[in-house]
């Protein structure tokens, strides 16, 4: 069986010598001819590399004190959006002008009506 060599980047080289040594049925079947097992192994390996880089980047950002996620809406922004809605402006336009999301304005509007 020939070796399968794949280069993901100049620094990463994968050589598959014998993928299914104990399963001649898989080697001779449709999967082996299509090249799916070697490619799926490479895809899985690449996904792991990406996960690893993302996790290390997030850990690095946290270590530097960076706050992750969407910034919280301030009370001033929400009040501005609610006042625009009371003036008859649509939720979409009020959200855009006040710098908060539509769902934040809907939630704040429900809270003010419930009180």
C-alpha atoms as an extended CHARMM CRD file, in Angstrom:
* protein
*
       115  EXT
         1         1  UNK       CA              0.0000000000        0.0000000000        0.0000000000  PROA      1               0.0000000000
         2         2  UNK       CA              1.4610000000        3.4020000000       -0.9080000000  PROA      2               0.0000000000
         3         3  UNK       CA              2.0780000000        6.0220000000        1.7290000000  PROA      3               0.0000000000
         4         4  UNK       CA             -0.2390000000        8.9960000000        1.8440000000  PROA      4               0.0000000000
         5         5  UNK       CA              1.5650000000       12.2590000000        2.5280000000  PROA      5               0.0000000000
         6         6  UNK       CA             -0.2870000000       15.4780000000        3.2070000000  PROA      6               0.0000000000
         7         7  UNK       CA              1.1750000000       18.9030000000        3.8880000000  PROA      7               0.0000000000
         8         8  UNK       CA             -1.1070000000       21.2350000000        5.8090000000  PROA      8               0.0000000000
         9         9  UNK       CA              1.5120000000       23.9760000000        6.0670000000  PROA      9               0.0000000000
        10        10  UNK       CA              5.2420000000       24.0600000000        5.5200000000  PROA      10              0.0000000000
        11        11  UNK       CA              5.7970000000       23.0670000000        9.1610000000  PROA      11              0.0000000000
        12        12  UNK       CA              3.1160000000       20.3280000000        9.3820000000  PROA      12              0.0000000000
        13        13  UNK       CA              3.4870000000       17.1060000000        7.4220000000  PROA      13              0.0000000000
        14        14  UNK       CA              1.3760000000       13.9890000000        7.9220000000  PROA      14              0.0000000000
        15        15  UNK       CA              2.3720000000       10.6240000000        6.5410000000  PROA      15              0.0000000000
        16        16  UNK       CA             -0.2160000000        7.8360000000        6.7390000000  PROA      16              0.0000000000
        17        17  UNK       CA              1.5100000000        4.4750000000        6.2590000000  PROA      17              0.0000000000
        18        18  UNK       CA             -1.2800000000        2.0020000000        6.9080000000  PROA      18              0.0000000000
        19        19  UNK       CA             -4.5850000000        3.3650000000        8.0870000000  PROA      19              0.0000000000
        20        20  UNK       CA             -6.5690000000        0.1190000000        8.4960000000  PROA      20              0.0000000000
        21        21  UNK       CA             -4.0520000000       -2.7260000000        9.0070000000  PROA      21              0.0000000000
        22        22  UNK       CA             -6.5710000000       -5.1730000000       10.5420000000  PROA      22              0.0000000000
        23        23  UNK       CA             -9.5480000000       -4.4390000000        8.3020000000  PROA      23              0.0000000000
        24        24  UNK       CA             -9.0480000000       -5.5710000000        4.7070000000  PROA      24              0.0000000000
        25        25  UNK       CA            -12.7590000000       -4.9880000000        4.0100000000  PROA      25              0.0000000000
        26        26  UNK       CA            -12.4540000000       -1.2820000000        4.7280000000  PROA      26              0.0000000000
        27        27  UNK       CA             -9.2240000000       -1.0080000000        2.7750000000  PROA      27              0.0000000000
        28        28  UNK       CA            -10.7890000000       -2.5540000000       -0.3260000000  PROA      28              0.0000000000
        29        29  UNK       CA            -14.2200000000       -0.9380000000        0.0690000000  PROA      29              0.0000000000
        30        30  UNK       CA            -15.6900000000        2.3050000000       -1.1240000000  PROA      30              0.0000000000
        31        31  UNK       CA            -14.1800000000        4.3850000000        1.6780000000  PROA      31              0.0000000000
        32        32  UNK       CA            -10.5920000000        3.5740000000        0.8510000000  PROA      32              0.0000000000
        33        33  UNK       CA            -10.9790000000        4.2810000000       -2.8540000000  PROA      33              0.0000000000
        34        34  UNK       CA            -12.5680000000        7.6620000000       -2.1850000000  PROA      34              0.0000000000
        35        35  UNK       CA             -9.8430000000        8.7390000000        0.2210000000  PROA      35              0.0000000000
        36        36  UNK       CA            -12.3460000000        9.6880000000        2.9310000000  PROA      36              0.0000000000
        37        37  UNK       CA            -10.6230000000        8.1320000000        5.9500000000  PROA      37              0.0000000000
        38        38  UNK       CA             -7.2950000000        9.9320000000        5.4070000000  PROA      38              0.0000000000
        39        39  UNK       CA             -9.0160000000       13.2280000000        4.6590000000  PROA      39              0.0000000000
        40        40  UNK       CA            -11.3060000000       12.9610000000        7.6680000000  PROA      40              0.0000000000
        41        41  UNK       CA             -8.2700000000       12.2700000000        9.8490000000  PROA      41              0.0000000000
        42        42  UNK       CA             -6.5920000000       15.3890000000        8.4890000000  PROA      42              0.0000000000
        43        43  UNK       CA             -9.7550000000       17.4500000000        9.0060000000  PROA      43              0.0000000000
        44        44  UNK       CA            -10.0350000000       16.2410000000       12.5930000000  PROA      44              0.0000000000
        45        45  UNK       CA             -6.3740000000       17.0520000000       13.2040000000  PROA      45              0.0000000000
        46        46  UNK       CA             -6.8130000000       20.5460000000       11.7680000000  PROA      46              0.0000000000
        47        47  UNK       CA             -9.9380000000       21.1180000000       13.9130000000  PROA      47              0.0000000000
        48        48  UNK       CA             -7.9210000000       20.1870000000       17.0020000000  PROA      48              0.0000000000
        49        49  UNK       CA             -5.1930000000       22.6490000000       16.0190000000  PROA      49              0.0000000000
        50        50  UNK       CA             -7.7720000000       25.4060000000       15.5960000000  PROA      50              0.0000000000
        51        51  UNK       CA             -9.4120000000       24.5790000000       18.9460000000  PROA      51              0.0000000000
        52        52  UNK       CA             -6.0240000000       24.6500000000       20.6330000000  PROA      52              0.0000000000
        53        53  UNK       CA             -5.1510000000       28.0430000000       19.1330000000  PROA      53              0.0000000000
        54        54  UNK       CA             -8.5260000000       29.5190000000       20.1110000000  PROA      54              0.0000000000
        55        55  UNK       CA             -8.2660000000       28.2270000000       23.6820000000  PROA      55              0.0000000000
        56        56  UNK       CA             -4.7380000000       29.5560000000       24.0940000000  PROA      56              0.0000000000
        57        57  UNK       CA             -5.7620000000       32.9260000000       22.6320000000  PROA      57              0.0000000000
        58        58  UNK       CA             -8.7110000000       33.2020000000       25.0290000000  PROA      58              0.0000000000
        59        59  UNK       CA             -6.5170000000       32.2100000000       27.9790000000  PROA      59              0.0000000000
        60        60  UNK       CA             -3.9460000000       34.7950000000       26.9260000000  PROA      60              0.0000000000
        61        61  UNK       CA             -6.6060000000       37.5150000000       26.6770000000  PROA      61              0.0000000000
        62        62  UNK       CA             -8.0040000000       36.6110000000       30.0970000000  PROA      62              0.0000000000
        63        63  UNK       CA             -4.5140000000       36.6570000000       31.6020000000  PROA      63              0.0000000000
        64        64  UNK       CA             -4.0430000000       40.1900000000       30.2610000000  PROA      64              0.0000000000
        65        65  UNK       CA             -7.3020000000       41.2440000000       31.9390000000  PROA      65              0.0000000000
        66        66  UNK       CA             -9.3470000000       41.6100000000       28.7670000000  PROA      66              0.0000000000
        67        67  UNK       CA            -13.1070000000       41.2980000000       29.2910000000  PROA      67              0.0000000000
        68        68  UNK       CA            -14.5900000000       38.8840000000       26.8020000000  PROA      68              0.0000000000
        69        69  UNK       CA            -18.0250000000       39.0500000000       25.2440000000  PROA      69              0.0000000000
        70        70  UNK       CA            -20.3820000000       41.7980000000       24.2480000000  PROA      70              0.0000000000
        71        71  UNK       CA            -20.1420000000       44.9310000000       26.4110000000  PROA      71              0.0000000000
        72        72  UNK       CA            -23.1070000000       45.5520000000       28.7110000000  PROA      72              0.0000000000
        73        73  UNK       CA            -25.5470000000       48.2690000000       27.7920000000  PROA      73              0.0000000000
        74        74  UNK       CA            -25.4090000000       51.2570000000       30.1080000000  PROA      74              0.0000000000
        75        75  UNK       CA            -28.5200000000       52.5920000000       31.8280000000  PROA      75              0.0000000000
        76        76  UNK       CA            -28.1280000000       55.8340000000       29.8770000000  PROA      76              0.0000000000
        77        77  UNK       CA            -28.2510000000       53.9810000000       26.5400000000  PROA      77              0.0000000000
        78        78  UNK       CA            -31.3140000000       51.9640000000       27.5770000000  PROA      78              0.0000000000
        79        79  UNK       CA            -33.1230000000       55.0720000000       28.8540000000  PROA      79              0.0000000000
        80        80  UNK       CA            -32.3590000000       56.8840000000       25.6080000000  PROA      80              0.0000000000
        81        81  UNK       CA            -33.7720000000       53.9550000000       23.6130000000  PROA      81              0.0000000000
        82        82  UNK       CA            -36.9100000000       53.7740000000       25.7610000000  PROA      82              0.0000000000
        83        83  UNK       CA            -37.5230000000       57.5090000000       25.4250000000  PROA      83              0.0000000000
        84        84  UNK       CA            -37.2150000000       57.2060000000       21.6420000000  PROA      84              0.0000000000
        85        85  UNK       CA            -39.7640000000       54.3860000000       21.6650000000  PROA      85              0.0000000000
        86        86  UNK       CA            -42.1670000000       56.5110000000       23.7150000000  PROA      86              0.0000000000
        87        87  UNK       CA            -41.8090000000       59.2290000000       21.0630000000  PROA      87              0.0000000000
        88        88  UNK       CA            -43.0470000000       56.7440000000       18.4530000000  PROA      88              0.0000000000
        89        89  UNK       CA            -39.7250000000       55.6480000000       16.9370000000  PROA      89              0.0000000000
        90        90  UNK       CA            -39.5470000000       51.9910000000       15.9160000000  PROA      90              0.0000000000
        91        91  UNK       CA            -37.5930000000       49.5420000000       18.0520000000  PROA      91              0.0000000000
        92        92  UNK       CA            -35.0910000000       49.0240000000       15.2550000000  PROA      92              0.0000000000
        93        93  UNK       CA            -34.4030000000       52.7370000000       14.8140000000  PROA      93              0.0000000000
        94        94  UNK       CA            -34.3070000000       53.3330000000       18.5850000000  PROA      94              0.0000000000
        95        95  UNK       CA            -31.8400000000       50.4920000000       19.0460000000  PROA      95              0.0000000000
        96        96  UNK       CA            -29.6170000000       51.8500000000       16.3070000000  PROA      96              0.0000000000
        97        97  UNK       CA            -29.6830000000       55.4160000000       17.6360000000  PROA      97              0.0000000000
        98        98  UNK       CA            -29.1030000000       54.4350000000       21.2670000000  PROA      98              0.0000000000
        99        99  UNK       CA            -26.4160000000       51.8200000000       20.5480000000  PROA      99              0.0000000000
       100       100  UNK       CA            -28.1360000000       48.8250000000       22.1550000000  PROA      100             0.0000000000
       101       101  UNK       CA            -29.7930000000       45.7430000000       20.7250000000  PROA      101             0.0000000000
       102       102  UNK       CA            -33.4960000000       45.4480000000       19.9920000000  PROA      102             0.0000000000
       103       103  UNK       CA            -33.8180000000       42.6040000000       22.4990000000  PROA      103             0.0000000000
       104       104  UNK       CA            -32.3360000000       44.8200000000       25.2290000000  PROA      104             0.0000000000
       105       105  UNK       CA            -34.9370000000       47.4800000000       24.5200000000  PROA      105             0.0000000000
       106       106  UNK       CA            -37.7460000000       44.9100000000       24.4680000000  PROA      106             0.0000000000
       107       107  UNK       CA            -36.5990000000       43.4760000000       27.7970000000  PROA      107             0.0000000000
       108       108  UNK       CA            -36.3380000000       46.9520000000       29.3790000000  PROA      108             0.0000000000
       109       109  UNK       CA            -39.7590000000       47.9320000000       27.9900000000  PROA      109             0.0000000000
       110       110  UNK       CA            -41.3390000000       44.7820000000       29.4800000000  PROA      110             0.0000000000
       111       111  UNK       CA            -39.7390000000       45.5610000000       32.8470000000  PROA      111             0.0000000000
       112       112  UNK       CA            -41.0500000000       49.1270000000       32.8840000000  PROA      112             0.0000000000
       113       113  UNK       CA            -44.5760000000       47.9600000000       31.9520000000  PROA      113             0.0000000000
       114       114  UNK       CA            -44.5330000000       45.2610000000       34.6500000000  PROA      114             0.0000000000
       115       115  UNK       CA            -43.6390000000       47.7530000000       37.3830000000  PROA      115             0.0000000000
